[in-house]
Amino acid sequence: MTAVAPVGLPGLDPSWSRRVPVRGADGEEHTWHVLDNGVPDPVGTLLCVHGNPTWSYLWRRLVAAAPPGWRVVAPDQLGMGWSDRLSAPRSLAQRVADLGDLTAALGVTGPVVTVAHDWGGIISLGWALEHRQDLAGVVLTNTAVAMPEGDLGPALIRLAHAPVLRTAVTVGSSVFVRGATALSWPPLPREVRRAFAQPYPSAPQRRAVGEFVADIPFREGHPSRPAQEAIAEGIRTLDVPVLLLWGPRDPVFGERYLTDLRERLPQADVHRYEGASHLLPEDAPGYAEAVATWVTDTVGAPGAASRPARGTSGEPPARPWSALVDRSGDGSPAVVETGGAAVTWSDLARRVADLAAGLAASGVRPGDRVALLLEPSADLTAAVYATWRAGAVIVVADKGLGFRGMRRALRGAAPDHVLGSAAGLAAARLMGLPGTRIAAGSLPDRQRRLLGAGTDLTSLELLGRSSPAPAEADPDADCAVVFTSGATGPAKGVVYTQRQVGAQLQLVRSAYRLTPDDALVAAFAPFSILGPGLGIASSVPDIDVTAPGTLTAAKLADAAAAVDATVVFAAPAALRRVAATAGELTGEQRAALGRIRLLMSAGAPVPPSLLQELRAAFPAAESHTPYGMTEALPVTDVSLGEIEAAGAGDGVCVGRPVQDVEVGISPLSPSGVADGPLTDAPGTTGEVCVRGPHVKDRYDGLWVTERAAGRDPGWHRTGDVGHLDAEGRLWIEGRLPHVVTTAGGPVTPVGPERRIEQLDAVSAAAVVGVGPAGAQVAVAVVVPADRRPRRPRPGGRLAVAPLGLTDDVRAAAGVDLAAVLVTGALPVDIRHQSKVDRSALARRAARVLAGTPVRWGPRRGGTS
């Protein structure tokens, strides 16, 4: 039974469609339908295998975006799509053999990169194992080769596998066929859903769909179980490059299947497309360009995309715990917890050594990931340094991400162990995190069992006292996974090695002349763990880490007094509150802040007016605003005096690069794309790029993002835009995604915003682009000074500004503004409460200008 050829389907070029008669090893001849771009004398072939119940239409974007010189062959499996329907079911082994018969008939030879989705994954891998001589690489999207331990298989597939339902939902009706495309988010266009369903209009045409489900070997004794197990184990021996592209929202193949594949294919590059579901090639259309780039980098030109070697020549690498060891005989306080409890250097060093040995003895292996769900405390500090000393990797996502953000981040990092307080372990259960559980404190047996904790820190310390110290890990081994703030999209995991963390600590000590006589108040939770690594005492003020604005001058002074602090680090939002409450300080508290010699603030632009206002509270302090990001901190540094000397400019002056750090600019094109070669020419606006020994190793599970950020070998593209001036100072002008692409060229937002904020009538401003890229207009959204700033809330509105305010804002901006809007507050990130979400503002501004009422609140139905 032969189906008609596909015609008139969106995105499908009819010239790709071929019919190929193939005689199999069983002597039977069947006609296959194949999409084939027909490249003559190809440099290689992408062999694309679909799953059930899709067909080769799934790969249309990859056929169109093939790497130069590469042939793309995407068959419809027998019984599926537009290939021949069969008289009998096919087993897994037969389908692997069928695919081999087809590639032989097509003359496909190496190099071959297999690309597969869903149950096409195991079929393609079976082909790969039988054609090792031709195999050059493997690409997999949302698939499985085995059932991870304790897993009975995807629930939706098991439901369809039940004999009572299988015929009804897979053959007798189109429920299974249409259900596959219904999993996508955002919903697929109707014409695309119809295209996927077109080959399956009747029960006879859908028979192979049911047979495919029936052949899934869920249970022991299933006829296809031996073939499945052989393939699952066999891929461990593959030594070719692998790319795993994943949709984390997939209800069929969840995170555990990705974890299983990464364990079997440890060489794999991984990219998780946040928001994508099961049909990743539909949910993440950019996958095709990603595959083409990966093939060109990894297979087409071996070694072209390899990262340059890290490290310094001849010098032993600094370890993150080196300073702690140096002070191990010191009886003075190292860490002072909120409330005043102190831990000495000698006690901390001994505890870290015991915990490291205990972790190793209990089964925490070098390279294992340990998620830390603890509030800033002595326990957290000890756990961090003990994990590093054991050669494992800390995974830290602060509460500032919110529960959903933390869940997304931590699940994506796939921890092997979770170490937390009772509240942290309870949160880990709600998040569905994998890994063994370690309790930070003593828990009643019943609560420990409920939380799944097999041991606790006290038990590990006792175990470590009688266990050998772990061997030092490779300095270039992973050390930490930390997360960006999520201010411009889902938080990204950033991986550091031990060498890079050690280099960062050395750089900070050198840049700010830190000595053992200094002590730090870390009013920003992610920095609370750095004190021991810097070799200085530290404390954390009593604040809610998700709300920097809860820090008062009194709380900061109390934390400073607890360690006789000389250094303070705080986010701008926290310092604004400190300045506002400085009048409430007692004499002793004023004296504590009077001993501060260095005041640092970072995470968002810090207005000079705020630093000037803080002089009253910190009379002896030199104010500095280091510039950097989660991926590299610090990059540059500038003092208040240097900011004042630089004067007004187009952006925020963040100073000169610190020691051993280089800054380059990738110029903006007229369309706002940073595609120019790196330069240090003064006055050139473009994307800020940095390199140095402390820059992150890579993004975690984000190969596409890492490839874009690191496309200049050895450099990290920051996503910020700015320029260098004639004195070598860096000025930040905004974020690359927030550049307004007008018909007259790109407009960066920060310069106009700062000029607008000089108006007495304005307390805050943001400049955004409205309209299509390349023809946008600039719109200013301002918070009038007569409105008390607050967080966005349901009911807050954007509205057209009064005429007088509009005229003043336009005159101050220095750029053409199509409109001026007012609101009660600008949307900001949770962590810093300072980074403005200009993308959200742009969406809402567009609706206001189109005449649609706008309220702050959750987005519904994909609209803003």
C-alpha positions, 0 to 999 in steps of 0.5 A, spaced: 500 500 500 503 506 497 501 513 500 501 519 495 506 524 495 506 530 500 504 537 496 503 544 498 505 543 506 508 549 509 516 549 509 516 543 505 520 544 498 517 538 493 523 538 490 526 534 496 521 529 496 523 522 493 521 515 492 526 509 493 525 502 492 529 498 496 529 490 497 531 488 504 535 482 506 528 478 507 528 479 499 521 483 500 521 490 496 518 496 499 518 503 497 520 509 501 519 516 501 525 520 503 526 528 503 533 529 500 536 535 498 540 532 493 547 535 494 552 532 489 559 529 491 557 531 499 562 532 504 558 528 508 551 526 510 546 528 515 541 521 516 535 524 520 530 519 523 523 521 526 519 517 531 512 515 532 507 518 530 511 523 526 514 523 519 520 526 515 516 533 515 519 534 522 526 535 519 524 540 513 528 546 517 534 542 517 534 540 510 533 547 508 539 549 513 544 544 511 551 545 512 555 547 506 556 541 502 552 536 506 547 532 504 541 531 508 537 524 508 530 524 512 526 518 510 519 516 512 520 509 516 516 503 513 509 504 515 509 511 517 509 518 513 508 516 505 512 510 505 509 503 504 504 500 509 506 493 511 503 487 512 506 485 518 509 489 524 516 491 524 521 489 530 526 494 533 532 490 530 528 489 523 527 497 523 535 498 524 536 493 519 531 497 514 535 503 515 541 500 513 538 497 507 535 504 505 542 507 506 546 502 502 541 503 496 542 511 497 549 510 497 550 513 503 557 513 506 561 516 511 562 521 514 555 520 517 552 524 522 545 521 525 540 526 527 534 523 531 528 524 535 523 520 539 523 513 538 527 514 532 533 515 537 534 508 538 533 506 531 539 511 529 543 509 534 542 501 532 544 504 525 550 507 528 553 501 532 553 497 525 556 503 521 562 505 525 566 506 519 562 511 516 559 514 523 562 521 524 557 524 529 550 523 533 545 528 534 539 526 539 533 530 541 528 528 546 529 521 546 531 515 550 535 508 549 533 505 556 529 506 562 533 509 568 533 505 574 526 505 577 523 508 571 517 504 568 517 508 562 514 515 560 507 515 563 503 517 556 507 512 552 505 506 557 498 509 557 498 508 550 501 501 550 496 498 554 492 493 550 485 496 551 487 503 549 492 502 544 488 500 538 483 505 540 488 511 541 493 509 536 489 506 530 482 506 531 482 514 532 487 520 530 488 521 538 495 519 538 497 522 532 494 529 534 496 528 541 503 528 539 503 535 536 498 538 541 504 537 546 508 543 543 508 550 546 507 555 544 501 551 540 503 549 533 500 553 527 494 549 524 497 548 518 503 545 521 498 540 525 495 538 519 501 537 515 503 532 521 497 528 521 496 528 513 499 521 512 494 518 517 487 519 515 484 512 516 485 506 521 489 502 515 494 508 514 495 508 522 496 501 523 504 502 524 503 507 529 500 502 533 505 497 532 510 502 533 507 503 540 507 495 541 514 494 540 516 498 545 520 493 550 517 496 557 518 489 560 523 483 561 521 478 555 519 483 550 521 480 543 525 487 542 528 487 549 535 484 547 536 489 541 534 495 546 539 493 551 544 491 546 544 498 543 543 502 550 549 499 552 553 499 546 553 506 545 557 507 551 563 505 546 562 510 541 567 515 541 564 520 536 562 527 538 555 527 540 550 533 541 544 533 545 538 538 544 533 538 549 526 540 551 525 541 558 518 541 558 517 534 555 512 530 559 514 524 555 521 524 555 523 528 562 530 530 565 531 523 567 532 521 560 537 526 558 541 525 565 541 517 562 544 519 555 549 524 558 551 518 563 552 513 557 555 519 552 559 523 557 563 526 551 556 530 549 555 537 548 548 539 551 543 545 549 537 545 553 531 550 550 528 552 556 520 552 554 521 547 549 517 541 549 517 534 546 517 536 539 523 540 539 524 541 532 518 545 532 518 548 539 525 551 538 526 552 530 533 555 531 535 548 532 537 547 525 542 552 525 545 550 531 546 543 528 549 546 522 554 550 526 555 544 530 557 539 524 561 545 521 565 546 528 565 539 530 565 534 524 566 538 518 573 542 521 575 538 527 578 542 532 576 549 529 571 550 535 576 547 541 577 552 547 584 555 548 588 552 553 586 555 560 591 556 566 598 560 567 605 557 565 609 554 570 605 557 576 602 552 581 594 554 580 591 557 586 586 553 590 579 556 592 581 553 599 588 556 599 587 562 604 583 558 609 589 553 609 594 559 610 590 561 616 588 554 619 592 556 625 588 562 627 584 563 633 580 569 630 573 569 627 573 567 620 565 567 619 560 570 624 553 568 622 547 572 623 545 573 630 552 573 632 555 566 633 562 566 630 567 560 627 574 561 628 579 560 622 582 554 625 575 551 627 573 552 620 579 549 617 578 543 621 571 542 619 572 543 612 578 538 612 573 533 616 567 534 611 571 533 605 574 526 607 567 524 610 564 526 603 569 522 599 568 516 604 560 517 603 560 516 596 561 523 593 566 522 587 570 527 584 566 531 579 559 529 582 554 535 583 552 537 590 546 542 590 546 547 596 540 549 599 542 553 605 541 560 608 548 564 608 551 561 614 557 557 617 554 551 615 553 553 608 561 556 608 563 549 611 559 545 605 562 549 600 569 549 601 569 541 603 565 540 597 571 543 593 576 540 597 573 533 595 573 535 588 566 535 587 562 541 584 557 546 588 551 548 585 548 554 587 542 558 586 540 563 590 532 564 593 532 571 588 531 567 582 524 565 586 521 558 586 520 556 579 526 559 577 530 555 582 527 549 580 528 550 573 535 552 574 537 546 579 533 541 575 537 543 569 544 542 573 542 535 574 545 534 581 548 528 584 547 530 591 542 535 595 545 538 601 540 542 605 536 544 611 530 541 613 526 547 609 531 546 603 530 538 603 523 539 603 524 544 597 528 539 593 522 534 594 517 539 591 522 541 585 523 534 584 531 534 584 534 528 583 540 525 587 541 523 594 540 527 600 544 530 606 541 534 612 545 540 614 542 539 621 540 534 626 533 532 624 528 527 628 529 520 625 521 521 622 523 527 619 529 525 616 526 519 613 520 523 610 525 528 607 530 522 604 536 524 608 541 518 608 546 522 612 547 529 615 553 534 616 555 532 623 555 524 621 560 526 615 564 530 620 565 524 624 566 519 618 571 524 616 576 524 622 577 516 621 578 517 613 583 519 609 583 526 606 581 526 598 586 527 593 586 534 590 582 534 584 585 536 577 585 544 577 582 544 571 576 540 573 569 543 574 568 547 581 562 550 581 555 551 577 552 558 579 546 562 576 545 568 572 540 573 575 535 571 570 534 579 569 534 578 561 531 571 560 531 564 564 537 564 569 543 560 565 548 556 569 555 558 569 561 553 570 567 555 573 573 550 574 578 550 580 583 554 577 578 559 575 575 560 582 582 561 585 584 566 579 578 570 581 580 570 588 587 572 587 584 578 582 580 580 587 585 580 593 590 584 588 585 589 586 582 591 592 589 590 596 585 585 601 590 583 607 588 578 613 587 585 617 581 586 613 574 583 614 568 583 609 560 584 610 557 581 604 550 584 603 549 580 597 548 573 599 552 570 593 558 573 595 557 571 603 561 564 601 567 568 598 570 571 605 574 564 607 577 564 600 579 571 600 583 570 607 578 575 610 573 574 616 566 575 613 559 576 616 552 577 613 547 582 615 540 580 617 536 581 611 531 577 606 536 575 600 530 576 595 529 583 597 536 587 598 531 593 599 530 590 606 537 592 608 537 598 613 543 602 615 542 599 622 543 592 620 549 593 616 552 596 622 551 591 626 554 586 621 560 590 620 561 591 628 560 583 629 567 582 625 570 589 625 569 590 618 573 594 613 570 592 607 562 592 605 559 589 598 552 591 597 547 591 591 545 598 589 538 597 591 540 595 598 545 601 599 539 606 597 535 603 603 542 604 607 542 611 605 535 612 607 535 610 614 542 612 616 539 617 620 537 612 625 544 609 627 546 609 634 553 612 636 556 605 636 553 603 629 556 610 626 563 608 629 562 601 626 561 604 619 566 609 620 571 604 620 569 601 613 575 603 608 572 600 602 565 600 599 563 596 593 557 596 589 555 592 583 550 588 579 547 594 576 548 601 574 550 605 581 548 612 580 554 617 583 548 621 587 547 615 591 555 614 592 555 621 594 549 621 599 553 615 602 559 619 604 555 621 610 554 614 613 561 611 610 566 617 612 572 614 611 570 609 605 573 609 598 567 608 594 568 603 588 563 600 583 566 594 580 563 592 573 562 584 571 557 579 571 556 572 573 561 569 568 566 574 570 567 578 576 570 583 576 572 586 569 573 593 570 573 598 577 572 605 578 572 609 584 567 615 585 572 620 584 574 617 578 567 617 576 566 624 578 573 626 574 570 622 567 564 627 567 557 626 563 558 621 558 553 616 553 552 611 558 555 609 565 563 609 566 565 603 569 572 604 569 579 601 566 580 593 566 583 590 572 589 586 572 590 581 567 583 582 564 582 585 557 576 588 554 574 589 546 568 591 543 565 588 537 562 594 533 554 594 532 552 594 525 546 599 522 541 593 524 544 593 531 548 586 530 554 586 534 558 582 528 564 587 527 571 584 529 574 586 536 577 593 537 579 597 542 578 603 538 576 609 542 568 611 541 566 605 538 560 602 540 558 595 540 558 588 544 563 588 550 567 582 550 572 580 555 578 575 557 582 573 563 584 567 567 578 568 571 572 568 566 567 562 566 569 556 563 562 555 559 555 555 560 552 549 563 547 545 558 547 551 553 552 549 547 548 554 543 549 560 548 556 558 549 558 557 542 555 564 541 558 567 547 565 564 545 565 565 538 572 569 538 577 564 541 578 565 548 573 571 549 567 572 552 561 576 549 558 579 555 551 581 552 552 588 554 553 594 549 558 600 550 565 603 548 572 605 550 574 612 551 580 615 549 583 614 557 581 607 556 575 607 560 569 603 559 562 606 558 556 601 559 550 603 554 545 597 555 544 590 553 545 588 546 537 585 546 535 592 548 538 596 543 533 600 539 534 599 532 531 605 528 531 606 521 537 611 522 541 606 526 542 603 533 540 607 539 543 604 546 538 606 552 542 608 558 545 614 556 538 617 554 535 614 560 541 617 565 540 624 562 532 624 563 533 622 570 537 628 571 530 632 571 527 633 577 520 631 575 523 624 574 525 619 579 527 613 574 526 612 566 527 606 561 528 607 553 525 602 549 524 600 542 517 599 539 516 596 532 519 591 527 527 591 528 530 596 523 524 600 523 523 601 531 522 608 534 524 610 541 519 610 547 521 613 554 517 610 560 518 614 566 516 614 573 514 621 575 518 624 582 511 625 585 510 618 585 513 613 590 517 608 587 514 601 588 514 594 585 510 593 579 503 590 581 497 588 578 493 594 577 499 598 575 498 602 569 502 605 563 499 611 560 501 617 556 505 622 560 502 629 561 504 634 555 509 638 559 513 632 562 513 629 555 516 636 552 521 636 558 523 628 557 524 629 549 529 635 550 533 632 555 533 625 552 538 627 546 535 622 542 528 622 538 522 619 542 516 617 539 512 617 545 513 618 553 509 614 558 509 614 565 508 608 570 508 607 578 514 603 577 519 600 572 519 592 572 526 590 575 529 583 577 528 579 583 536 579 585 538 586 584 532 589 584 535 594 579 536 591 572 530 594 568 526 589 564 526 593 558 523 587 554 517 587 558 516 595 558 517 594 550 511 589 549 507 593 554 509 600 551 507 597 544 500 595 546 499 602 549 501 606 543 496 601 539 490 603 544 490 597 548 489 598 556 495 595 559 496 592 566 502 589 570 500 582 571 502 575 569 502 574 561 496 570 559 495 566 553 502 568 550 500 575 550 503 581 554 
